[in-house]
């Protein structure tokens, strides 16, 4: 399946939406230097209505990226610092008895915001981690037998230290699967690091960023993303990738049907950001490591040192139709 030489005529209004996305990428790039690929993946995740897991060593800009996303997209933002003594009620909220009225009143927790930063999510106990499960999957929480809807749009951006760091509780597979994508930031290149050292404090610059969208515009963008065309040949390619992950001797647990759906959703968003007329194989390849890396379980004797290497092996092993 080859890409056409010209793009199809875009629907009315899409040009303005893509201009907003370009503005968002520019604003984010002024804060997170030299990481355009990670910025594009993060925006793809949110445009696909997914939740984002950022995993890396301390000090590489995980929290800054989450804060920049909220500010740039014009979303209400709350940060939850995950610690070993965090309780589910600290996330969801609690009912407080009002003596003057003789009744309980629910006090919403920080989860009732449009973008939640779950900072260092793997430093909390599994009980506290699980408090996010219903919120991430159903966009609602249940408290005292009552279901309460969360804002729309609603995103969880979680940061995580590598699992071998002291004081971490690995996220279970069910929790990892709630994240559409996992990205790493990595060290900056020499030029970007020099600009970072010589320039203004990025936290001060963040205060000056003006939102390029609002929640209503973001919802419209998400609707446009879902309209990105996916051809039969592209679905054949996705199925071939998924089948390989299930049959390879290097992989103990392959991609589930939900993982395959996540791959197409993320590729649609990436295609939209790249201004493609539809989803192409290179969109699938661009998002595959971030979508599949935390879902695949390598076999015990695997020769691959990292999820990225394993994902690249899958891409190299499956022919593009």
Secondary structure, DSSP 8 states (H G I E B T S, - for coil): ----SS-----TTHHHHHHHHHHHHHHHHHHSTT-HHHHHHHHHHHHTT-EEEEE--TTSSHHHHHHHHHHHHT--EEEEE--TT--HHHHHEEEEEETTTTEEEEEE-TTSSSEEEEETGGGS-HHHHGGGHHHHHHSEEEETTEEEE--SS-EEEEEE--TTSTT-----HHHHTTEEEEE------HHHHHHHHHS--HHHHHHT---S--HHHHHHHHHHHHTSB--HHHHHHHHHHHHHHHH-TTEEE---HHHHHHHHHHHHHHHHHTT-SB--HHHHHHHHHHHHTTT-EE-TT---SSHHHHHHHHHHHS---
